[in-house]
Amino acid sequence: MSALPHSLVLSATDFDMIESALETQEKILAVQVRAGGETAEARLTALRSVLRRLRRQRPQIEAPQGWGSIARGLFCNKNAAPVTEQRSDLVNGGPA
């Protein structure tokens, strides 16, 4: 039986609480794995997968941009900068 994805609306506080609880469970399972628990390793792998999915789905908080970050985006972005080619006549001492 495969698990069907469900949609939940969670606040940032909810995500923090769930993530904290899963991290605690991850620590417990890691100790059990080190002690030789056979089923703990499979559960730990599954738990880490859930944690990764949870972190990917966490809503990202967008900070308002100030003038400094806007200027960096315009002038320091390597993709936005014009292509500059080195002129060989200037490097070699001028025109021949």
Secondary structure in CASP SS format (residue, H / E / C, confidence):
PFRMAT SS
TARGET T0000
AUTHOR 0000-0000-0000
METHOD secondary structure of the structure
MODEL  1
M C 1.00
S C 1.00
A C 1.00
L C 1.00
P C 1.00
H C 1.00
S C 1.00
L C 1.00
V C 1.00
L C 1.00
S C 1.00
A H 1.00
T H 1.00
D H 1.00
F H 1.00
D H 1.00
M H 1.00
I H 1.00
E H 1.00
S H 1.00
A H 1.00
L H 1.00
E H 1.00
T H 1.00
Q H 1.00
E H 1.00
K H 1.00
I H 1.00
L H 1.00
A H 1.00
V H 1.00
Q H 1.00
V H 1.00
R H 1.00
A C 1.00
G C 1.00
G C 1.00
E H 1.00
T H 1.00
A H 1.00
E H 1.00
A H 1.00
R H 1.00
L H 1.00
T H 1.00
A H 1.00
L H 1.00
R H 1.00
S H 1.00
V H 1.00
L H 1.00
R H 1.00
R H 1.00
L H 1.00
R H 1.00
R H 1.00
Q H 1.00
R C 1.00
P C 1.00
Q C 1.00
I C 1.00
E C 1.00
A C 1.00
P C 1.00
Q C 1.00
G C 1.00
W H 1.00
G H 1.00
S H 1.00
I H 1.00
A H 1.00
R H 1.00
G H 1.00
L H 1.00
F H 1.00
C C 1.00
N C 1.00
K C 1.00
N C 1.00
A C 1.00
A C 1.00
P C 1.00
V C 1.00
T C 1.00
E C 1.00
Q C 1.00
R C 1.00
S H 1.00
D H 1.00
L H 1.00
V H 1.00
N C 1.00
G C 1.00
G C 1.00
P C 1.00
A C 1.00
END
